[in-house]
Amino acid sequence: MESSCLRLHLQPHHLLSPTTTTTTIALRLNYLHPSPSTPSLLRLSSSSSSSRNPSQHLLLLPLRCSPDSRVEVSSDSDLAPIPPSQRTLTALDMASLWVGMVVGVPSYYLAGSLVDLGMSWWQGVATVVAANLIVLVPLVLTAVPGAALGVPFPVLARAAFGLRGAHVPALLRALVGCGWFGIESWIGGRAVFLLLPPSLKSSPAALAPVSWLGTSPLQFSCFLLFWLAQLAVVLRGMRGIRELEKYIPPRLTRSQFWAVFFPSLTANVSFWATVALNIPDFSRFARSQADQIVGQAGLPVFMGLFTFAGLAITSSTEVIFGRVISDPIQLLGRIGGGLPTTLVAIFGISLATITTNIAANVVAPANALVNLSPRRFTFARGALVTALLGIAFQPWRLLSSSESFVYTWLLGYSALMGPIGGIILADYYLVKRMDLDVAALYSQNPRGPYYYWNGFNAAALAALVAGILPIVPGFLCNVGILSNTRHAFVVAYNNAWFVSFFVSGVAYWLLSLRRGRGSGDKHQSA
């Protein structure tokens, strides 16, 4: 069936063009009648000269067909597959992205926390390098479908969780990203606080904490100032993020060490476990698989070098000041050095914080909200909601001590990230055998391979719960809700990411084999 009377609005993609204008172009519609196993597709072609604009692009879009043959186009503009011609990130670009994310105050704070917990500098470096070598494996494996198909994490999750069920892992990942955004913004706000006049910083009235807020109005105002400064970059979308990343320059006994090692290893793994989930959001822009693999292989190197510097400085603070200072902002305030030195240091800290915060903690939550409701959310709106929720997390409480940062925050959310990663990797490599139908990932056709039961895959949701449950008693005991629990649950909590990752991955694989999901459906890569 052909029609030449269709008139559509063609809008330049937000990642390919800085403009937001919308033009109307006459298009010819070719409707391809579906077979029982093939989703309906709409092919658009244009005779208008304006369609030759490289910032405008047409994609093969999935359709919904009503009984009276009406055609409904379903398109998620911010989640659409990236055409091969627009996948331009090189290995150097990917490496620059990681340098920008690694060189930040939270990475330094994590390294310093290891010294604060009792590790020597070499034990801390070894722990961090080992953790990053471990997380590099799921990181690269999850990035492969992003680079191959050009789809982001929320869309990739549809293959395992279902078209509607994918909202669950996407929103869980988004929630953790919002928390991290708040933490990074609080750190940046503390850097702004150092620039204030000494008379104001030492005023008891200005520094008096408000009981319901948990911090002083002055410190909260500095936090909001830094929070607002990031919106200028956030609201520009992925283009602004890519441009920003280019500006960042590249004593325990043996038994006590092992008692701290495994929780610290898990904390370091979970530090990047969030990005390991949504790495397709970045790898879909990669020029090739080789570029994304080589670029990401630098993570353990960059993290190891930065950790070495952080641990060396933190260890020296005990000698110089008589106590361990793992917070670089606090250390900068103790060192002083005059206004010029402080300004340079604050600028470096602020730039490092912004590059890490936006790339690692805004992209995934924003895409998750776009996936949840494409009509209500654009990338910019999703990023704004992410920033607002970051305030609600009250990050100053999470950074109140090394124990709360490592044992409560990092270990706690790793129990959510581990199961999702295990399920997605088991689905892509073991169940679907790297064979996905991209068009079906964007189709609401109830007969599609990823619709499952009303858009939810019960096997994935059951596996998700199975991976989280063993961690819950240890978490409740850690935050004080339970006075004690079995030692096995404490061990499971201290290794939360590993336990939940493998339990959920194996459970999903077995449930899928039982239902015949892997062998019964035919998936065609687009």
N, C-alpha and C positions, 0 to 999 in steps of 0.2 A: 504494500500500500504506500503510495507516495502522495504528498501534498506540498504544494509550493505557496500556500497561503498562510503559513505559520510565521508569526513575528515574535521573536524572543528578545529578552534583555540580556546582553552579553556584558559581564563585568570583569575587568582585569583582575587576575588573581592577586591577593594581598601580598603574597611573597615575591611576586615577579614584577610588580609595578608600584611605585610610591603613590600613584594617584588613586583617587576613589571615585572617579567619574564613571557613569554608566551610560553606554551607548545602545541604541536600538538598531539591530541589523536584521534584514530579511534573510531568512534561512530556509533551506529545503530540508524537509523531514523525510527520512527513510525509516519506516517502521518494520523491523524484522520480526515476523511472527515466531513466537517461541515454540520449541518442541517441549514435550513433557519434562525433559531433564535439563533444559537450557533456559536461563532467565531471559526475560524480554530485554532488548537493547534498543537504544535510540542513537542513531548515527546522525550527526549534524554536519552539514556542509554549507558553505556560504559563497556567494558570488560577489559579495561586497568587497571593495578594495580595502576597506578599513579592517577587515579580518586578517590582513597580512601584518598587522601590527604585532611584533613579537611579544608584547606584554599581554596580548589577548590569546586565549587558547580554548580549544574545544576538546571535550573528553567524551568517551563512550560511557553513557550514563545508564544505570539500571532503571527499570520502569515498574510500575504497578498497573495492572490491567483489570478494569472492572468488567462485570459480565456484559455490559453494553459496549465493550471495546474501547472505552475511554482510556486514555493513556495519561499517567501521572509520573512526572519526572522526579526522582529522588536524588538530590545532590547535596553533599556536605562540602561547601566551598573550602573551608579551612582544613578539612580532612581528606580532600580529594587526592588520588595518587599523583605523585610528582612525575611528569613526563620525563623520559630519558634525557631529552635535550636540556632539561632544567636541573639535572643532577650534576652539579659542578664542584662540590666540595672535594678537594684533594686530600691526600694523606697529611700534608702540612696543615691544611685547614682543620682537619679533625684533631691533629696533635695540638694546634693552637687552642682549640676549644677545651681540651683537657688541661692544658697549662693554665688557662683562665679559671677553670673550676678548681684545680688543685691549689693554686696559689691564693689562699684565702685564710682569714682568721679562724674559721671553724677547723680547718685542717691543722693549723698550728695549735689550736686549743686542744684538739684530739691528741696530738703528739704530746703536748705538755701534760695532759691528764694522765698519760701513762707514767710519766715521772712522778706525778703527784700520787699515783696509786702504788708507787714503790719500785718501778722498773728502772734499770740502768739505761743509759742512752743506747747501747748496742742491742739490748733486749727489745727496746721500743722500736728501733729501726727494723730489726728482724721481724717483729710482729706485724708492723705495717706493710713491709714488702711482701711477706707471706700472705697476708689478707688480700692485698691487691692482686697478687698472682692468682689467687683463688677466684676472686670476683671477676677477673678478666675473662675467664672461661664463659660463664653465662652472659657476660657483657657482649662478647663477640658473637656468640651463638644467637642471641636475641637480635643483634644488629643485622644479621644475614638476611632475614625476610624483609626488613625495612629497606635495605639496599637493593634487594632483588626485585621487589614489587613496588617500591615507592610509597608504601602505606605507613601511617603513624601507629603508635602503640594502641590507642583506643580501637582502631579498625582491626589490627592484628588480633586483639583479644576477642573479637567477635567469632573467630574461627573456633576457639575453644569454649568460650562461655555462652555463645549465642548472640544474636543481634541485639537483644535487650539485656541479656545477662552480662554482656561486656561492660555495662555501666558499673557493675559491682567492683571489679578490679580497678577500673579507671578512676572511680571516685575514692577508693581506698588509697590509691597512689596519689591522687590529688590532695587528699587530706594530709598526708605526710609532707607533701610539697609545700602546702600552706604553712605547716608548722616550721619547716626549715626556712621559708621566706621570712617568717617572723623572727627567727633566731638571728639570721644574717642581718636583718634590718636593725635589730636591737644592738648588734655589735657595731654596725655603722653609726648608729645614733650615739653610742658611747664615744666613738672617735670624734664626732661633732662636739660632744660635751667638753672634750679637752681643749677646744678652741675658745671656750667661753672665758671671760675675764676672771682672774683668780678671786676677786672679791665676790663674784656671783657664785662660783663653784664652791666656795667655802661658807656660804651663807646658810646657817642652820634652818632658816625658814624655807629657803628654796629647796633644800635637800631633805626636808622632813617627808617621809613616805606617807602616802594616803592608804589607810588600812584596806579599803575595798579594792584599790588598784594594785597594791603590792610594790609600788615604786613611787618616787617623788614626781611632782608635776614637771619640774625642770628636766629631769632625765627623760620623762615620757615625751616632752616637747621636742627634745633632740632626736628621739626615736622617730617621731612623726615627720620631722624635717627631712631626715635621711630617707624615710619611707616615700615621701612625696618626690624626692629627687630621682628615685628609680622609675617612677611612672613615665617620665619623659622618654626613657628607653623602651620600657615595656609596651607602651601604646604604639610603637612603631612596628611591632611584630618581629618575625624572624629576621627580617632585614637589619633591623637595629641591633639585634643580638649578635649576628654575624660580624657586623662592623665593630661592635664594642670589644669582642674577644680579641681583635687584632692589636689592641692597645696595651695588653698586659704583657710585661716582659717575662720572656721566658725565666739496785743494791739489795736485793731480796735473796733469801736462801733458795736453794733449788726447789724445795717443796712449795715455798711461798710463791715463787715465780710461776709454777704450773697452775697454782690456784687462781692467779690473776690472768694468766696467759689466755686461757680459752674464752672467758668473757671478753677480754680485750680484743682477741682475734675476731670474735663474732661482731663486736662493736665496730671494728675497722671494716669488716666485710659489709655490714649493714650501712656503713657510712656512704658507700657508693651503690648499695643494692637498689636504691630508688632509681638512680640513673640507669642501672643495668636493666630495669624494666622498660623504661620509656626511651631507651637508646634508639629505637626505630624512628622516633621523632626527629632525630638528627641524621641517622644513617640513610634515610630515604633521600637525602640530598647529596649523598656520596657519589662520586663519579664512577666508582667500581667497588667490587668486594675487596680487592687488594688495597684500595685507598682507605677504606674504613678499618680494615684489620691492622694495617701498618700504623695508621694514625692512632688507634686505640692501644696498640702495644706499648706506647710510651707511658701509659698510666702508672705501672709499678715503678718505672724509672723516675718520673716526675715526683710521684708521691714519696718515694724513698729519699730523694735528694731534699725535698722540702721538709720531710720529717726529721732528717738528720740535722738540718739547720735549726728547726724548732726545738728539738731535744737538746742540742748543744747549748742553745741560749737558755732554755728553761733550767737545765742542770746547773748552769753557772749562776743563776739567780739565788740558789741556796747558799752559795759561797759569798756572793756579794751582799745580799740583803738579809741573809740569815733564815730565809724561808723560800719555798718553791713558789714562783709566780708563773702559772701556766697561761694566764690571760695576757696577750700582747698589748691590749689597750691599757690595762693596769700597769704593765711594765713600762710602757711609754710615759705614762704619767709620773712614775717614780724616777725615771732617768732624766727627764727634762731636756735641757740642751738649748734653750732659747726658742724664740718664736719661729725663726726661719727653719730650724731643724724640725720643730714640731709640725709646721705646715707641710713640709716635704713628706714626713712620716704619715701624717693624716691623709694626705692625698694618695699615697701609695696604698694605705690600708683601705681607704674608701673605694679606690678603683678595683683592688683585688676583691673586695666584698661584693661590689655590684656585679662584676663579671661572673663570679661564682653563683651569686644569688639568682640572677635572671636566667642564666643558661640552665642551671641545674634544678631550679625550684619553681619556675613560672611556666615553662613550655608544657610540661605534662598536665598540671591542673587546668590550664587554659584549654588545651585540646580535649581534656575529659569533659569539660562543661560544654564545649562545642558539640561533642559527640552526644551528650545527654539531650541537648535541645538546640539543633542547628538554627532554628528560626529565632530563638531568643538571644543566642550567644554568638559573638564573633570572637576571634582570638583576643582582641583588645578588651572586650567586655569580660571574658573569662579571666584574663590577667588581672583586671581590676578587682574582681571578686576574690581571686587568690590573695591579693595584697590585703584586702579587708579582713579575710579570715586569718591571715597571719597575725594581725593585731589581737584577735580573739584568743589565740593560743597563749597569750601572756608569756612571751619567750624569756623574760627576765627571771621567771621562776624556774624554767628548765635549765638555765645557766647558773643557778645559784651555787652549785658545787660540781666537782668532777664526778662524784657518785651519781648525782641526779642526771647529768649529761650522758654518761656512759651506761650506767646500769638501768636507768629508767627510760630515757628517751631512745637511745640507739638500740639497745636490746629489745625494748618494748615494741617499736614499730617494725623491727626485723621479722617478727612473727607474722606480720601482714604481708611484707614484701616477698619473703621466702616462698610461701605457698603459691602465690601468683606466678612467680618466675618458674617454679617447677612445673606447674600446669601448662603454661604457654610453651615451654620447651618440649615437654613430653608430647603435647598435641602436634606441634609443627614437625618434629623430627621422628617420633615413634608412631604416632597415630595417623597423621596426614602424610607423612613421609615427604615433607617439603613440597607438597603439591596443593596449592590453594587456588581457588577460583576468585580472582579479584572482583569481578563484576558482582558475584554473589555476595561478597562482603558488604556491598553497598545496596543490596536489594532487600526489600521487605516482602518478597514473595514467600508465602507460607510453605511452598513446596521446595524452597531453596535448601541447599545442603547445610546451611548454618542457622536455620531457623529453629531446629530442634523442636522443643515443646513450648509453643507460644513465645518463641524467641529466647528461651532459657535452656541451657544444657545442664540437666540435673547432675550429670557425672562430675562436671567441673565444680559446681557449687558444693556438692558433697565432699569432694576432695579438698576444697578450700577449707571447709569446716574441720575436716580430719587433720589438716596440718596445723590449724590454730589451737585446737582444744588442748593438746599436751602442754602448751606453753602458758595457758591461762592460770593454773594454780601458782606457778613460780612468779608470774607477774603480780598477781594479787598479794602474794607474800612480800614481794619487794617493795610495793607501795604502801604496805602496812594494813591492807584490808584483812588479810589472814595473818594470824600470829605465827603460824608455822605450817609446813607442808612436808610431804615425803621428799627424801633426798633426790629421788629420781626426777621429780618435777623441777627441783632446783637446777640439776644438771641440764635438763631439757631447756630451761629458760636461759641458762648461761650459754647455750649453743643454739639459740632460738632459730637463727636463719638456716643453719644446716639441717636441724631436725625437721622444721616445717617444709623446707624446700624438697627434701627427699620423700617425706611422708606423703605430701600432696602430689608430687610428680608420679610416684609409683602407684598411689591410689587411683589417680586419674587414668593412668595407662591401663591398669587392670579393669577398671569399670568400663572403659571404652572398648577394650577387647571383648568383654562380656556382651556388650550391646552391639558389637560388630560395626562400630562407627568407622574404624580405620579401614576396613576392607569393603564395606558396603557402599560407600559413596565414591563417585568419580569426580575428582577435582581437576580443573583445568586452569593452569596459570595464564593470566592475561598479560 
